[in-house]
Amino acid sequence: MKVINSIQELQSELSNYKKKQQSVGFVPTMGALHDGHASLMKKSSAENGVTVASIFVNPTQFNDQNDLLKYPRTLEADCVLLEACGVDIVFAPEVSEMYPEVDTRQFDYAPLDTVMEGAHRPGHFNGVCQIVSKLFDAVTPDKAYFGEKDYQQLAIIRKMVQELKYPIEIVGCPIVRENDGLAMSSRNARLSDEERKNALNISKTLFKSCTFANDHSVSETKAMVENAIKDAAGLELEYFEIVDGDTLQNVANWDDANSIMGCITVFCGDVRLIDNIKYK
């Protein structure tokens, strides 16, 4: 496995694989990797001739500078995991490599990017689109793999690929959970033992709401989740929305869409956790 820091060296290395017409799989990450990331790497490795993983904590997608500073950086441990998952190339650039000058591009994918995370984190998805497009240009993959835990992000990446006409297949991969149900996240490392215990109420409530939804309305299910989180120790609900799985717009009835998702964001202490559940 090679660790590469420059776009020029990355493209030179990849040209050897492309000459042999080997497909390129790509998994973009911000590091602090866990088994959820590993599942993406293994899938890419199984489906492609070469797999590239990027590790880059992207400053333009953080609207809270404290969050950026606190984001865990564990490159050495990450590389051990990546090699074990069959990754061939790790692209770990400095900020100056990805942003030699300020990126002023504006991406507008309303209404996908104006609800939920878009409403609560102004500029976040613009930063995501800036860096993912830059990485796509650098790697030029055939397939790119994203976790469904970041459900809204996945929808926006698909839209960006369609709009910019990238010849890339976007592969969504299921949420990977701890044995007790907590969605795996790099941010989990920041939870104290007590907070980790409290955070379990997020997934427990979502699972419970699936059964509850069988004989209750959308509004009743929404209220049930909101009240359960508000009553749980150590948790502060930012939002919970029940939305069309394609448009991300709120639904009023269970028959309003073919796919319906429940998307939630909760603060556990000062750690912001997201999760989602599929109702249909």
N, C-alpha and C positions, 0 to 999 in steps of 0.2 A: 504494500500500500504506500502510495506517495502522498506527501503533504506539500501542497503548492500554495504560494501566496500571491502570485501575479497572474493576471488574465492572460498575458502573452505566453507564459510558460504553460498555463492550463490548456490553452488552445493548441499549442504545439504538441503537448502530450496526447490530447484527444485526437489530433489528426492521424496519429498512428492507428487508432482503433477504427476511425471512420474510413480510412483507406481500405481496411479489411471488411468494410460494410457491416461492422458490428454496431448493434443498436446501443444508444446511450440512455441510461436511466439516471435521473437526477432527484435528489432529496435535499431541498433547502431547509436549513435549521439555524437556530440561534445558539446551538450548543446546549450544555447542561443536559446531556442526553439520557434517556431512560428507555424502558422496554417498549413504550409506544413508538418512539423513533426507530428502535431496532426492528419493529415489525415492518416499517416502511422500507428500511434498508434491505431486509431479507427478501421482501417482495420484488424490489427493483433488481436485486442481484439474481433472483431466479428468472426474471423476465427479460434481462438485457445482457449484452456482451460485455458492457462495462458500466459500473455504477460510480457516479460522482455524488459526494455529499458536501454541502457547503456548511461552514460554521462562521456565522457573522452576526454579531449583535447590532442590528440596524438602527442607528440613532434617529432616522426620520420617522419611524413609526411609534416612537414613544412621545406621548403628549405630557407625560409626567417625568421630569428629569431625575427625580429620586428613584423612580422605578427602573430607569435606564442604569443608574449607578449601582443599584442593588441586584441587577440581573446576574445570576450566577455564571461565572466563566471558568470552565473546567476542561480546557483543551486536551491536556494529557490523558485524562480519564476517558474523554470522549473518543480519542483516537484508538484506545484499547477496544472499546465497544464497537467502533466502526470496522476495525480490522476483523473482529470476530464475526461480524455480520456479512462479510464478503465485499465490503466497499473497496474499490480499486484506487480512487483518488479522493483526497480531502482537499477542498478549496477553502483556505482560511485566510482571507485577505485582511489588510488593515483598512481603516475607514478611508484613508487617503487614496487607496487603490480603487475603491468603489465610487468614491465621490471626490475626484480630482478637482471638481468645481461644484458649486451649489446646483442641485437638481431642482429646476423651477417648474418641471412638468406637473400639470394638474390632471388627475384622472377623475372623471365624473361618471359613475355608474348608478346614478339614482334610478329607482328608489332602493336598490340593493344596499348601497353604502350609506344611506341616511338614517337607517333605523338601528335599533339595538346598540351594538358596539359603535357604529358610526355616529349615533346621537350622543353617546356618552364619552367618546374619545375622538374629538374633532381632529381631523388630519391623519388619524391612524391608518386608514385604508389607503390614503394617498401615498403614505410612506411605504406601505406594504407593496403597492403596485410599482412604486419607483424601484425598490430593491429587487423584487421578483423579476421585473422586466429586464433590469440590468444583468441579473444572474442568468436569465434565459438567453440573453444576447451573448454572454460569455461562454456558456456551456453548450448552447444549441442542442438540447436533448431531444430524443424522440418521445420519451415519456417522463413526466414529473409526478411525484408522489406527495400527497398532502393528507394529513389526518383529519377525520371528520369531527374531532373535538372542536376544532376551529371551523364550525359549519359555515358561518357567514363569510369567513375569509375564503373558503373553498369555492363558494358560489361566486364571489367577486373575481377570483383568479380565473375561473372558467369564463366569465364574461370578458375579462381582459384579453384572454387568449383568443376568444372569438372576434372581439373588436379589432385587435392588432394583427389578426390573421397569422398567429404563430402556428407552425405545423407541429404542434406538440399535443400529445394525448395526456389529459389531466386525469390522474388516477386517485380517487378518494378511497381512503382506508379506514376501517372501523375504529372507534374509540377503544383503546386498551386500558383496562382498569386494574387496580390493585385487587388482591384476593377479597378484600372487604368491600369493593365496589367503587372506591374513590377513583375518579378519572386521573390517569397519570398526567403529570404536568411538571415542567422544570421548576415551577414556582412552589411545588410541594416541599422542596428542600428547605424553604424558608419558614415552614410551619413549626411551631413548638409542639411538644408531645400533646399538650392540651388542645391546641388549635387543630392538630391533625385529627384528634378524636372528634372535635366539633364539626370539622369539615365533612365527616361521613354523612351528616344529616342532609347534605346536598343531594348526593346520589340516592340515598334511601328515600328521600321525598319524591324524587323524580320517578323512581321505580314504583312507588306506591301510587303515584298519580296515574300511571298507565292502567292499573286495575280500577281505580276510582273513575277514570274517564269512560269506562265501559257503560256505566249507567248514570253518568252526569254530563251536563252541558259543558261547552268550552269555558264559559264564564265561571261556572262552579268549580271546574278543575283548576282554572287559573287562581281563583281565590283560595282554594285548598292549598296549593303550593306556596303562594305568597304568605299565607297565615302560618303555615308550618315552619317556614324559614324564619319569619319574624319572631316566632315563639322559641326557636332553637337557641341554645346558649352560644354566645360568641360569634354569631353570624349577623351580617347586615346585608339585606337584599338590595342590590342595585336595580335589577330588573328581572322579570320573568315574562316572556311573551310566547304565545302559541301562534305559530305562523305557517303559512303556505311554504312547503319545503322548496319550492322553485322560486317564488317571487319574494319570499321573506316578509310578506305583508300579513298583518294580523287576520285571523279568521274568526268568524262569529259562530259558525256551526261546523260540526265534524264532517259534513258532506260538502264543504266549500272548496275542498282541494283533494287531489289524488294522494298527495303526500303532505303530512302535517307534523311539524316538529315543535317541541317545547325547548326554548333556549333560555338559559339562566346565567346570571353573573352575580356572585356573592363575595363580599369582603369577609375574610376570616382573619381577624386582627387587621394588619395592614396589607395582607396578601389577597390579591384579587384573583378569584378562581372562576373559570367558566366551565359549563357542562351543557349537555343537551340530551334529549330523549326523543325517539321516534314514536309517534302515536299511531300513524298509519302510513 
